[in-house]
Amino acid sequence: MTIDIKEDIIHQISDLADKMNIKAYLVGGFVRDFYLNRPRKDIDITVVGDALEFAKAVANHFNTKIVVYERFRTALVPVGKFELEFVGTRKEVYKTNSRKPIVSEGTFEDDIKRRDFTVNCLAASINRGIKNGLFGEIIDLFDGKLDLENKILRTPLDPIITYGDDPLRMLRAARFASQLNFTIEKESFDAISQMADRIKIISQERISNEFMKILASPNPSKGIAILFKTNLLKYIFPELNELAGTEIKQEGDKKFGHKDVFWHTLKVLDNIVLKTENVWLRFAALMHDIAKPRTKRFNKKTGWSFHGHEDIGARMQKKIFHRMKLPLEKLKYVETLVLLHQRPMHLVGREISDSAIRRLAVSAGLALEDLFILCRADITTKNPNRSEKYFKNYDIVVKKILDVQEKDKLSEFQSPVRGKEIMELCNIKPSRLVGHIKNEIEEAILEGIIPNEHSPAMQYFLENKDEWIQRFGSNT
């Protein structure tokens, strides 16, 4: 059985391999994605022999750079849109408490069976001729092609061995399930549940990388549900795991319960996925009710409440970002969405002042449109009449917010009177006093006292600057 490899870059590498008398194989994702008709930009090539020497020859051929990882006997060679990774046939084993594998030389079969899933064990020869093999010939030692057809994730060896060698593969199982819409084979699923705590030996960077790939996948809720059902989630994201569960209180002849926040959160995530591929908006969806377990209170008359969960949830993000080693430039965006996710709905059905609208628009800033998406996604009631009512009322609020934002020029809002002007006219140096004065001008705009324009803002500043200097000057 052969596959028809069209990529010219692989044909050139094939010629080079034959010229150097080196056996080389396409492995893993490239072959899998060929059968699944998915885009192929990462090309993994296993070399029987010196992979680094061959990688250097390929880099020279294409006149490009090479990144060598001597410890793992691998090399990365970027060529145009492709990322070529070369690795020698090897064995990899993790010790019980180690985060780094022990790598040793192995046979082609050793290299194939060390891989995570049978669908990634497929290999294709890129040599030509009888001596070295047939170009495109498939080597399928573990029935990976059949598992591809059945959409099953199965380990090539006993799953206890495969996951024990590299516990990150447990997360990869959830990731591939969500990316490919595959099912994890039962024995493999049970093994993950049995040894979930072994994920603790893996570095946080690798864990977070896999988690964010799940979140960026076409069906992230499937992957996160797998993490929850296998107990992995309590080790890699305990705050998210704590959302699960319901509680019922009996008061007289009344029962008070609350929805399961974990499954509600995944439903919100599903709604977000229908609208955007923005992975940080998806992350904010996961975080929007993250503080509910910490704010849950019971009242005998009114039942369950979660007052202040949005504020506490926003404040939790800094710790979560640092622990998970997430990019801090995304922190403010997520904090903003978590903090404000209930604010628009609080305005539904009320006489809304322009001041309240301005404050919401300014607080959301550039995240305003994403806030609208999150708020709509948060409507998960199964009652169609109630759902229709919520959406109609919400549309009214959104229209008013957008109208006020446009009328008052609130995008990227800040005082029209700049700090340099304040310092020159007040004859002061940079200090907290400048910030206090700018804040007074901004407050006047938000309250509708003056328009968001430089001339009236400057006039307002000149009329009040002496009072402000007297009031705030002693605090600088």
C-alpha positions as CSV (number, residue, x, y, z in Angstrom):
1,M,0.0,0.0,0.0
2,T,1.4,3.4,-1.0
3,I,0.2,7.0,-0.7
4,D,0.6,9.6,-3.5
5,I,2.8,12.3,-2.0
6,K,2.5,15.5,-4.0
7,E,4.7,17.8,-2.0
8,D,7.8,18.7,-4.0
9,I,9.8,19.3,-0.9
10,I,9.5,15.6,0.1
11,H,10.6,14.5,-3.4
12,Q,13.7,16.6,-3.0
13,I,14.4,15.2,0.4
14,S,13.9,11.7,-1.0
15,D,16.5,12.3,-3.7
16,L,18.9,13.5,-1.1
17,A,18.3,10.5,1.1
18,D,19.0,8.1,-1.7
19,K,22.1,10.0,-2.7
20,M,23.4,9.7,0.9
21,N,22.2,6.1,1.1
22,I,20.0,6.9,4.2
23,K,16.8,5.3,5.0
24,A,14.1,7.8,5.9
25,Y,10.4,7.7,6.7
26,L,7.6,10.2,7.0
27,V,6.0,9.5,10.4
28,G,3.2,10.6,12.7
29,G,1.0,13.5,11.9
30,F,1.9,13.9,8.2
31,V,0.8,10.4,7.3
32,R,-2.3,10.6,9.6
33,D,-3.4,13.9,8.2
34,F,-2.8,12.7,4.6
35,Y,-5.5,10.1,5.2
36,L,-7.7,12.6,7.0
37,N,-7.2,15.2,4.2
38,R,-6.1,17.8,6.7
39,P,-3.5,20.6,6.0
40,R,0.1,19.4,6.4
41,K,2.8,21.9,7.3
42,D,4.7,20.0,10.0
43,I,6.7,17.2,8.5
44,D,8.3,14.7,10.8
45,I,11.0,12.5,9.3
46,T,12.5,9.5,11.1
47,V,16.1,8.6,10.0
48,V,17.7,5.2,10.4
49,G,21.2,6.5,11.1
50,D,22.6,10.0,11.9
51,A,19.5,12.2,11.8
52,L,21.6,15.4,12.6
53,E,23.9,14.8,9.7
54,F,21.0,14.3,7.3
55,A,19.2,17.4,8.7
56,K,22.3,19.5,8.1
57,A,22.4,18.2,4.5
58,V,18.8,19.1,4.0
59,A,19.3,22.6,5.4
60,N,22.3,23.1,3.1
61,H,20.2,21.9,0.1
62,F,17.4,24.4,0.8
63,N,19.9,27.1,2.0
64,T,18.1,27.6,5.3
65,K,18.9,27.5,9.0
66,I,18.9,24.5,11.3
67,V,18.1,24.2,15.0
68,V,19.8,21.2,16.7
69,Y,18.7,19.5,19.9
70,E,21.7,17.3,20.6
71,R,20.3,15.8,23.8
72,F,17.3,14.4,21.9
73,R,19.1,13.8,18.7
74,T,16.6,15.9,16.8
75,A,16.8,18.9,14.5
76,L,14.3,21.4,13.1
77,V,14.7,22.8,9.6
78,P,12.2,25.5,8.4
79,V,11.6,25.6,4.6
80,G,9.1,28.0,3.4
81,K,5.7,27.2,5.0
82,F,7.0,23.8,6.2
83,E,8.6,22.9,9.5
84,L,10.8,19.8,9.0
85,E,11.7,17.8,12.1
86,F,14.4,15.1,11.8
87,V,14.9,12.5,14.5
88,G,17.0,9.4,14.6
89,T,15.3,6.1,15.5
90,R,15.3,6.1,19.3
91,K,13.8,5.0,22.6
92,E,12.4,7.4,25.3
93,V,11.6,6.5,28.9
94,Y,10.7,8.7,31.9
95,K,11.8,7.7,35.4
96,T,9.1,7.8,38.0
97,N,9.7,11.3,39.3
98,S,11.5,12.8,36.2
99,R,10.2,15.5,33.9
100,K,12.8,14.8,31.3
101,P,13.1,11.6,29.2
102,I,16.1,9.3,29.0
103,V,16.8,9.0,25.2
104,S,18.8,6.2,23.7
105,E,19.4,4.8,20.2
106,G,16.8,2.3,18.9
107,T,15.6,0.4,15.9
108,F,12.9,1.6,13.5
109,E,10.4,-0.6,15.3
110,D,11.5,0.9,18.7
111,D,10.9,4.3,17.3
112,I,7.4,3.5,16.0
113,K,6.2,1.7,19.1
114,R,7.3,4.5,21.4
115,R,4.7,6.8,19.8
116,D,1.5,7.8,21.5
117,F,-1.3,6.4,19.4
118,T,-1.6,3.9,16.6
119,V,-2.9,6.6,14.2
120,N,0.4,8.4,14.8
121,C,2.4,5.2,14.3
122,L,1.8,5.1,10.5
123,A,5.0,5.6,8.5
124,A,5.7,6.1,4.8
125,S,9.0,5.4,3.1
126,I,10.5,8.3,1.1
127,N,13.3,6.2,-0.4
128,R,13.0,4.9,-4.0
129,G,13.9,1.5,-5.6
130,I,13.9,-2.0,-4.4
131,K,17.0,-1.7,-2.3
132,N,15.8,1.1,0.0
133,G,12.1,0.7,-0.3
134,L,9.2,2.0,-2.4
135,F,8.5,5.8,-2.3
136,G,5.2,6.4,-0.4
137,E,5.0,2.8,0.9
138,I,3.0,2.6,4.1
139,I,4.4,0.7,7.2
140,D,1.5,0.1,9.6
141,L,2.7,-2.1,12.5
142,F,-0.2,-1.4,14.8
143,D,-3.3,-1.2,12.5
144,G,-3.3,2.6,12.7
145,K,-5.1,2.8,9.3
146,L,-8.0,0.8,10.7
147,D,-8.2,3.0,13.8
148,L,-8.2,6.1,11.6
149,E,-11.2,4.7,9.7
150,N,-13.0,3.9,13.0
151,K,-12.0,7.3,14.6
152,I,-10.4,5.6,17.6
153,L,-7.4,6.6,19.7
154,R,-5.6,3.5,20.9
155,T,-2.0,3.2,22.2
156,P,0.4,0.9,20.3
157,L,1.5,-0.8,23.5
158,D,-0.3,-1.4,26.8
159,P,-1.6,2.0,27.7
160,I,0.0,1.8,31.1
161,I,3.4,1.5,29.4
162,T,2.7,4.2,26.8
163,Y,1.4,6.8,29.2
164,G,4.0,5.8,31.8
165,D,6.8,6.5,29.3
166,D,5.4,10.0,28.7
167,P,2.4,11.1,30.9
168,L,1.8,14.1,28.6
169,R,0.3,11.6,26.2
170,M,-2.7,11.5,28.5
171,L,-3.4,15.2,27.7
172,R,-2.6,14.5,24.0
173,A,-5.4,11.9,24.0
174,A,-7.9,14.6,25.0
175,R,-6.4,17.0,22.5
176,F,-6.6,14.6,19.6
177,A,-10.1,13.7,20.6
178,S,-11.2,17.3,20.4
179,Q,-9.1,18.1,17.3
180,L,-10.1,15.1,15.2
181,N,-13.5,14.2,16.9
182,F,-12.1,10.8,17.8
183,T,-13.1,8.5,20.7
184,I,-10.5,7.2,23.2
185,E,-10.5,3.4,23.3
186,K,-11.9,2.2,26.7
187,E,-8.7,0.5,27.9
188,S,-6.8,3.6,27.2
189,F,-9.4,5.8,28.8
190,D,-9.4,3.7,32.0
191,A,-5.6,3.8,32.1
192,I,-5.6,7.6,32.0
193,S,-8.1,7.6,34.9
194,Q,-6.0,5.2,36.8
195,M,-2.7,7.1,36.5
196,A,-3.9,10.7,36.2
197,D,-1.8,11.9,39.1
198,R,1.4,11.0,37.1
199,I,0.7,14.2,35.0
200,K,2.3,16.0,38.0
201,I,5.8,15.1,36.8
202,I,5.3,17.0,33.5
203,S,6.4,20.6,33.3
204,Q,3.8,23.3,33.4
205,E,4.8,24.7,30.1
206,R,4.1,21.4,28.3
207,I,0.8,21.0,30.1
208,S,-0.4,24.5,29.3
209,N,0.7,24.1,25.7
210,E,-1.5,21.0,25.3
211,F,-4.4,22.7,27.2
212,M,-4.4,25.7,24.9
213,K,-4.3,23.4,21.9
214,I,-7.4,21.7,23.2
215,L,-9.0,25.1,23.7
216,A,-8.1,26.1,20.1
217,S,-9.5,22.9,18.6
218,P,-12.8,22.6,16.7
219,N,-14.5,20.9,19.7
220,P,-12.7,22.0,22.9
221,S,-15.6,21.1,25.3
222,K,-15.1,17.4,24.3
223,G,-11.4,17.5,25.3
224,I,-12.1,19.3,28.5
225,A,-14.9,16.9,29.4
226,I,-12.4,14.1,28.9
227,L,-9.9,15.8,31.2
228,F,-12.7,16.0,33.8
229,K,-13.9,12.4,33.5
230,T,-10.4,11.0,33.7
231,N,-9.5,13.1,36.8
232,L,-6.8,14.9,34.9
233,L,-8.5,18.3,35.3
234,K,-8.2,18.3,39.1
235,Y,-4.4,18.2,38.6
236,I,-3.9,20.6,35.7
237,F,-6.7,23.1,36.4
238,P,-8.2,22.6,39.9
239,E,-10.3,25.8,39.8
240,L,-12.1,24.6,36.7
241,N,-12.6,21.1,38.2
242,E,-14.2,22.7,41.3
243,L,-17.1,24.0,39.2
244,A,-18.6,20.6,38.9
245,G,-21.5,19.4,41.0
246,T,-24.9,20.5,42.3
247,E,-26.3,20.9,45.8
248,I,-30.0,20.7,46.9
249,K,-31.3,22.3,50.1
250,Q,-34.7,21.4,51.5
251,E,-36.6,24.2,53.3
252,G,-40.0,23.2,54.4
253,D,-41.9,22.0,51.3
254,K,-39.4,23.7,48.9
255,K,-36.3,22.4,47.3
256,F,-33.6,24.8,46.2
257,G,-30.9,23.7,43.7
258,H,-28.5,25.3,41.3
259,K,-27.2,24.2,37.9
260,D,-24.0,22.4,37.5
261,V,-21.6,25.3,36.7
262,F,-19.0,23.0,35.0
263,W,-21.4,21.7,32.4
264,H,-23.0,25.2,32.0
265,T,-19.5,26.6,31.4
266,L,-18.8,24.0,28.7
267,K,-22.2,24.9,27.0
268,V,-21.1,28.6,27.1
269,L,-17.8,27.5,25.5
270,D,-19.7,25.6,22.8
271,N,-21.7,28.7,22.0
272,I,-18.5,30.8,21.8
273,V,-16.9,28.3,19.4
274,L,-19.8,28.8,17.0
275,K,-18.9,32.5,16.8
276,T,-15.1,32.8,17.0
277,E,-11.7,31.1,16.9
278,N,-10.3,33.6,19.4
279,V,-8.7,31.2,21.9
280,W,-8.5,33.9,24.6
281,L,-12.2,34.7,24.3
282,R,-12.7,30.9,24.7
283,F,-10.5,31.0,27.8
284,A,-12.5,33.9,29.2
285,A,-15.7,31.7,28.7
286,L,-14.1,29.0,30.8
287,M,-13.2,31.6,33.4
288,H,-16.5,33.6,33.5
289,D,-18.0,31.7,36.5
290,I,-14.8,30.4,37.9
291,A,-15.4,32.0,41.4
292,K,-18.9,30.7,41.9
293,P,-17.8,27.8,44.2
294,R,-16.0,30.5,46.4
295,T,-19.1,32.8,46.5
296,K,-21.9,30.3,46.8
297,R,-24.3,31.1,49.6
298,F,-27.7,29.8,50.6
299,N,-30.6,31.9,51.8
300,K,-33.6,30.1,53.3
301,K,-36.0,32.4,51.4
302,T,-34.4,33.0,48.1
303,G,-32.1,29.9,47.6
304,W,-28.6,29.9,46.2
305,S,-26.7,33.0,45.2
306,F,-23.2,33.8,43.9
307,H,-22.9,37.5,44.7
308,G,-19.6,39.1,43.6
309,H,-18.4,36.1,41.6
310,E,-17.5,38.2,38.7
311,D,-15.2,40.5,40.7
312,I,-13.5,37.7,42.6
313,G,-13.2,35.7,39.4
314,A,-11.4,38.6,37.7
315,R,-9.0,38.9,40.6
316,M,-8.3,35.1,40.4
317,Q,-6.9,35.4,36.9
318,K,-3.5,36.8,37.9
319,K,-2.7,33.8,40.0
320,I,-4.0,31.4,37.4
321,F,-2.0,33.0,34.6
322,H,1.2,32.9,36.6
323,R,0.7,29.3,37.7
324,M,-0.1,28.1,34.2
325,K,2.6,30.3,32.7
326,L,0.2,31.9,30.3
327,P,1.2,35.1,28.3
328,L,0.6,38.0,30.7
329,E,-0.2,40.3,27.8
330,K,-3.6,38.5,27.6
331,L,-4.3,38.9,31.4
332,K,-6.0,42.3,31.2
333,Y,-8.3,41.1,28.4
334,V,-9.5,38.0,30.3
335,E,-9.8,40.0,33.6
336,T,-12.0,42.6,31.8
337,L,-14.4,40.0,30.3
338,V,-14.7,38.1,33.5
339,L,-15.4,41.2,35.5
340,L,-18.0,42.6,33.1
341,H,-19.7,39.5,31.8
342,Q,-22.9,40.2,33.9
343,R,-22.9,44.0,33.5
344,P,-24.9,44.2,30.2
345,M,-27.6,41.8,31.5
346,H,-28.0,43.8,34.6
347,L,-29.1,46.7,32.4
348,V,-31.8,44.6,30.7
349,G,-35.4,45.9,31.4
350,R,-34.2,49.0,33.2
351,E,-34.2,52.7,32.3
352,I,-30.5,52.9,31.4
353,S,-28.7,56.2,32.0
354,D,-26.2,57.3,29.4
355,S,-23.7,57.5,32.3
356,A,-24.1,53.7,33.0
357,I,-23.7,53.0,29.3
358,R,-20.6,55.1,29.0
359,R,-19.0,53.5,32.0
360,L,-19.6,50.0,30.6
361,A,-18.2,50.9,27.2
362,V,-15.1,52.6,28.7
363,S,-14.5,49.7,31.1
364,A,-14.7,47.1,28.3
365,G,-12.6,49.2,25.9
366,L,-11.5,47.3,22.9
367,A,-13.0,44.1,24.3
368,L,-16.5,45.4,24.0
369,E,-17.5,43.4,21.0
370,D,-16.1,40.2,22.6
371,L,-18.0,41.0,25.7
372,F,-21.2,41.0,23.7
373,I,-20.3,37.6,22.3
374,L,-19.6,36.2,25.8
375,C,-22.8,37.6,27.2
376,R,-25.0,36.1,24.4
377,A,-23.2,32.8,24.8
378,D,-24.0,32.8,28.5
379,I,-27.7,32.5,27.7
380,T,-28.0,28.7,27.9
381,T,-31.6,28.2,29.1
382,K,-33.4,25.3,27.3
383,N,-36.8,27.2,27.5
384,P,-37.2,28.7,24.0
385,N,-39.6,31.4,25.1
386,R,-37.3,32.5,27.9
387,S,-34.3,32.4,25.6
388,E,-36.0,34.5,22.9
389,K,-37.0,37.1,25.5
390,Y,-33.4,37.3,26.9
391,F,-31.9,37.7,23.4
392,K,-34.4,40.4,22.4
393,N,-33.9,42.4,25.6
394,Y,-30.2,42.0,25.3
395,D,-30.2,43.3,21.7
396,I,-31.9,46.4,22.9
397,V,-29.2,47.0,25.4
398,V,-26.4,46.3,22.9
399,K,-27.8,48.8,20.4
400,K,-28.0,51.5,23.1
401,I,-24.4,50.8,24.1
402,L,-23.1,51.0,20.6
403,D,-25.1,54.2,19.9
404,V,-23.7,55.9,23.0
405,Q,-20.2,54.7,22.3
406,E,-20.3,56.1,18.8
407,K,-22.0,59.3,19.7
408,D,-19.6,60.0,22.6
409,K,-16.4,58.7,20.8
410,L,-15.6,56.3,23.6
411,S,-13.4,53.8,21.8
412,E,-10.0,53.7,23.6
413,F,-11.4,56.4,25.9
414,Q,-9.1,58.8,27.8
415,S,-9.1,62.4,28.8
416,P,-9.0,64.8,25.7
417,V,-6.7,67.0,27.8
418,R,-3.3,65.3,27.8
419,G,-0.9,65.0,30.7
420,K,1.6,67.3,29.1
421,E,-0.9,70.1,28.8
422,I,-2.0,69.7,32.4
423,M,1.6,69.9,33.6
424,E,2.4,73.0,31.5
425,L,-0.8,75.0,32.5
426,C,-0.5,74.0,36.2
427,N,3.3,74.4,36.2
428,I,3.8,71.0,37.9
429,K,6.0,68.0,37.3
430,P,4.8,64.4,36.5
431,S,3.0,63.3,39.6
432,R,-0.2,61.6,40.9
433,L,-1.8,65.1,40.8
434,V,-1.8,64.8,36.9
435,G,-3.6,61.5,37.1
436,H,-6.2,62.9,39.6
437,I,-6.9,65.8,37.2
438,K,-7.2,63.6,34.2
439,N,-9.6,61.4,36.2
440,E,-11.8,64.3,37.1
441,I,-12.1,65.3,33.4
442,E,-12.9,61.7,32.4
443,E,-15.6,61.5,35.1
444,A,-17.2,64.7,33.9
445,I,-17.4,63.1,30.4
446,L,-18.8,59.9,31.7
447,E,-21.5,61.7,33.7
448,G,-22.4,63.8,30.6
449,I,-21.4,67.1,32.1
450,I,-19.1,67.8,29.1
451,P,-18.8,66.2,25.7
452,N,-15.8,64.0,24.8
453,E,-14.1,66.8,22.9
454,H,-10.9,68.7,23.5
455,S,-12.2,72.3,23.6
456,P,-15.0,71.8,26.2
457,A,-12.8,69.5,28.2
458,M,-10.0,72.1,28.3
459,Q,-12.5,74.8,29.3
460,Y,-13.8,72.5,32.1
461,F,-10.2,71.9,33.2
462,L,-9.3,75.6,33.3
463,E,-12.4,76.4,35.4
464,N,-11.6,73.7,38.0
465,K,-7.9,73.4,38.0
466,D,-7.2,75.6,41.1
467,E,-9.8,73.7,43.1
468,W,-8.3,70.3,42.0
469,I,-4.8,71.4,42.8
470,Q,-5.9,72.5,46.3
471,R,-7.9,69.2,46.8
472,F,-5.3,66.7,45.5
473,G,-2.1,68.6,45.8
474,S,-1.4,67.5,49.4
475,N,-1.7,63.9,48.3
476,T,1.0,64.0,45.6
